[in-house]
Amino acid sequence: MPQSKFQRAAFALITVIITVHAYVFFSLYVVNGSYFSGLEGSNGSVIGGINANGGVGAFGTCLPVWAIILIEFAFAYTLEMCIGQPLSFRLAKKVFNPETTHPVLFETAVICTTVGLMCPSMSLIAAVIYYPYYSGFNFITLMANWLKLICFNFPFAFFSQLFFIQPFVRTVFKLIFCRKKKSSLN
């Protein structure tokens, strides 16, 4: 898979672009869907509720969905490059030897450790971004929101990364970088 720093950055970029969109819309529909679909003027739809609300509540104000995606993208890409990729590979190497382990098993171990690192991290960031400032700040409420988000996001993150997102990203990555490799050989 990724061999150079540029390829690792490109792999992370492709992964984060797909993942952030999936998790933002997952959270809007599953975690906050009943709130948005119940708003007056929503006509029972989540998107109608977001429009009726004037956006998604973040940082104590309403922001449009595209702004939420950009904010989460910046955090996710930074975390993936600084913590997720390097640490998950090291943790997987502690259990499996990449030279002797079947590549699918080793890649699965890397995916599982990445989810184990990124899900709590991004859930904490989301808990801070989406914190309800209705009656001020309370650390216990922040921790409760964080644990709630982990409980919602972890199963979705684990299964979507393992069975859908990572196989798709690896296919796209192979198409992009194998084509470059073939053209450089000619």
Secondary structure, DSSP 4 states (H G I P E B T S, - for coil): ---SHHHHHHHHHHHHHHHHHHHHHHIIIIISHHHHHTSTTSTT-HHHHHHHHTSEEETTEEE-HHHHHHHHHHHHHHHIIIIIHHHHHHHHHHHS-TTTS-HHHHHHHHHHHHHHHHHHHHHHHHHHHT--GGG---HHHHHHHHHHHHHHHHHHHHHHIIIIIHHHHHHHHHHHHHHHHHHHH-
